[in-house]
Amino acid sequence: MGKKVIGAAGTYQHTAVWTEAGELFTFGDGGNGRLAMGHGGEHNELAPRLVEALAGKKVIGASAGQHHTAAWTDEGELFTFAYGVNGKLGHAGWQSAQELSPRLVEALAEKNVVGAAVS
């Protein structure tokens, strides 16, 4: 039996989907760290691939922007990844201009995030 997809978000360059079990899959154009697919690299994914860095978390939503992605969990955590120059990822500082794997947005760690939008 296959996976039950309950949501999807995408742009013309990449797509993120999440399942009833809370798994996040991404696919599409991974160039320039655009989405980094959350897989730790910058290569294209031609088929949905599990974002293993979020294994053990239950993803309940995601938002895909032109160059980055955000995902939130049932525990109210927000993770962002990919190209985030000018603070787009919420991690403060230029050292986080590109995140190849999902990273917790620490400034919101004590909050209960229920959604996010990226552009």
C-alpha positions as CSV (number, residue, x, y, z in Angstrom):
1,M,0.0,0.0,0.0
2,G,1.3,3.5,-0.9
3,K,1.6,6.6,1.2
4,K,-1.4,8.9,1.7
5,V,-0.4,12.5,0.7
6,I,-2.4,15.0,2.7
7,G,-0.8,18.2,1.5
8,A,1.4,19.8,-1.1
9,A,3.2,23.1,-1.8
10,G,5.2,24.1,-4.8
11,T,6.6,26.6,-7.1
12,Y,7.6,26.3,-10.7
13,Q,11.0,24.9,-9.5
14,H,10.2,22.5,-6.7
15,T,7.5,20.7,-4.7
16,A,7.1,19.6,-1.1
17,V,4.5,17.1,-0.1
18,W,3.7,15.6,3.3
19,T,1.9,12.4,4.2
20,E,-0.6,11.4,6.8
21,A,2.2,9.7,8.7
22,G,4.0,13.1,8.9
23,E,6.8,12.4,6.4
24,L,8.0,15.2,4.1
25,F,9.1,14.5,0.6
26,T,10.6,17.0,-1.9
27,F,11.4,17.0,-5.6
28,G,12.4,19.3,-8.4
29,D,15.2,21.7,-9.2
30,G,17.9,21.7,-6.5
31,G,20.3,24.1,-8.2
32,N,22.1,26.9,-6.4
33,G,20.9,25.5,-3.1
34,R,17.4,26.6,-4.2
35,L,15.7,24.1,-2.1
36,A,18.5,21.9,-1.2
37,M,15.6,19.5,-1.1
38,G,16.5,19.1,2.6
39,H,18.7,16.2,1.5
40,G,22.0,17.8,2.2
41,G,22.9,18.5,-1.4
42,E,22.1,20.7,-4.4
43,H,21.2,18.1,-7.0
44,N,17.8,17.8,-8.8
45,E,15.4,15.2,-7.5
46,L,13.2,13.8,-10.4
47,A,10.9,11.8,-8.0
48,P,9.7,12.5,-4.5
49,R,12.4,11.8,-1.9
50,L,12.0,11.6,1.8
51,V,13.6,14.4,3.8
52,E,15.4,12.1,6.2
53,A,16.7,14.9,8.4
54,L,13.1,15.2,9.7
55,A,12.7,11.5,10.5
56,G,11.1,11.2,13.9
57,K,9.2,14.4,13.5
58,K,5.6,14.6,12.3
59,V,5.4,17.2,9.6
60,I,1.9,18.7,9.3
61,G,2.5,21.4,6.8
62,A,5.0,23.0,4.4
63,S,5.4,26.1,2.3
64,A,7.6,26.2,-0.8
65,G,9.1,29.5,-2.0
66,Q,11.2,30.2,-5.1
67,H,14.5,29.5,-3.3
68,H,13.6,27.9,0.1
69,T,11.2,25.8,2.0
70,A,9.6,25.8,5.4
71,A,8.0,22.9,7.3
72,W,6.2,22.7,10.6
73,T,5.5,19.8,12.9
74,D,2.7,18.7,15.2
75,E,4.9,19.9,18.1
76,G,4.8,23.5,16.8
77,E,8.4,23.5,15.5
78,L,9.4,25.4,12.4
79,F,12.2,24.1,10.2
80,T,13.6,26.0,7.1
81,F,16.1,25.1,4.5
82,A,17.7,26.1,1.2
83,Y,18.8,29.5,0.0
84,G,18.0,32.1,2.6
85,V,20.0,35.3,1.9
86,N,18.8,38.4,3.8
87,G,17.4,36.4,6.7
88,K,14.7,34.6,4.7
89,L,15.3,31.4,6.8
90,G,15.0,33.0,10.2
91,H,18.3,31.9,11.5
92,A,20.0,35.3,11.7
93,G,23.4,36.1,10.3
94,W,25.0,35.5,6.9
95,Q,26.4,32.1,8.0
96,S,22.9,30.7,7.5
97,A,22.4,32.1,4.0
98,Q,22.2,28.5,2.8
99,E,21.0,25.5,4.8
100,L,21.2,22.2,2.9
101,S,19.2,20.4,5.6
102,P,16.2,21.5,7.6
103,R,17.2,23.6,10.5
104,L,15.0,24.5,13.5
105,V,14.2,28.2,13.7
106,E,15.4,28.7,17.2
107,A,13.8,32.1,17.7
108,L,10.4,30.4,17.6
109,A,11.4,27.3,19.5
110,E,9.3,28.2,22.5
111,K,6.3,29.2,20.4
112,N,3.6,26.9,18.8
113,V,4.0,27.4,15.1
114,V,0.8,26.4,13.2
115,G,1.8,27.6,9.7
116,A,4.2,29.7,7.7
117,A,4.4,31.2,4.2
118,V,7.5,31.7,2.1
119,S,7.9,33.5,-1.2
